[in-house]
């Protein structure tokens, strides 16, 4: 436990969580794909600070504009005129809007039926237009933590920024592949009372987000934190990737402010960057309230009752509920963790609907591709690209229809990886003309078994190299069915 008396210090904190959604871009039809190949073109821009709706220039925007930096933007054939700010935006992506509504419902928030798309001044050049489009979707939600209720102040849907490729003293190079990817932004009320509750709140909201259609991997979620104590100032700490570092970073920030207060130095309200060692560094002045103004190229956004009802009917399960249900149908804890780690829960459910044997389907998804990759001396990524969801669904259908057996599955998958199509891979011939005699022998040696048990024994004996449908026909005939 920390030695810090949070209550005595008047500690308050609120989280801001930004999570990329797994859809096309928010205001155009470009794919949300981060590319590693050589860009096809570059454009050059400079930042100019402009007044917000109130007529005032935001202090943080003015601070950046005075640096007179040059910005280079790299683009691809998947970059459109919206992304380089040469044409107006399309209407909002409907799939991203529906996911945002689902998240709002799961956070017990009040969804706004009519809302205004806004422009938020961007101060670092990470948007070609000089602003970021953002929409307030819902307000007044809440979650319950072990340390009490934490209010959800707002849920917004906004564009992600371009990503930095290289930063020099007077020039920054951005890549436009990330610009415009939909981001859900969740801001809590300043209800968090200590550093452990910061971490708990982040994990609980993260669990809700991961149950929805969001992007996975490094950089797809960013967490910022606003903290304050008595006699101190509100500090925004940006750049948390790992909730495990939150406790140490928050406590270090409290000590930093207390040290300044003890020295009778001023605690400035500012934005600081979270560092890997749990400390922070100055990033920029705290943005003011003069950075938002209405988007003039798009109409008011109306969120219909039909959209809300549809989102309610199709709410995803939380991870803990999925884990419990997968355990009930016989999956081991290790298999469940692997399904989540490899993001294969939905594939597992689809394949299970076709062939209802959970452990076998888990093995089909998680184990066999790795065994084949090792045997064929290929990377697992290469094998999984060949054995994609559509291929595995086709193979599972052959299995369900008893045209192949479970014992033949690995051989079928190996043939596909080597270049056969599915239809050719599932073709098996008799080993010899005495197959019926061999099956009869097995039945006599082990009487009173089920059809499927005999099928397994025959396939094992024949090493899977026989036609499963023909074998089952012979078994039924010999058993008098």
Secondary structure, DSSP 8 states (H G I E B T S, - for coil): -----HHHHT-EEEEEEEEEBSSS-SSSS-------S--SEEEEEE----B-TTS-B-HHHHHHHTT--EEEEEE-TT--TTTTTSS---S--HHHHHHHHHHHHHTT-EE-SEE-EEEEE-SSS-STTSEEEEEEEEEEEEEEETTEEEEEEEEEEEE---EEEEE-SSEEEEETTSTT-EEEEEEE-S-B-SHHHHHHHHHHHHHHHHHSSB--STTSEEEEEEEE-TTS--EEEEEE--GGGHHHHHHHHHHHHHHHHHTT-----EEEEE-TTS-EEEEEE---S--EEE-SSS--EE--HHHHHHHHHT----HHHHHHHHHHTT--HHHHHHHHHTT-HHHHHHHHHHS--HHHHHHHHHTHHHHHHHHHT--HHHHHHHS-HHHHHHHHHHHHTTSS-GGGHHHHHHHHHTT--HHHHT----S-TTHHHHHHHHHHHTTT--HHHHHHHHHHHTTT-S-HHHHHHHHHHHTT-
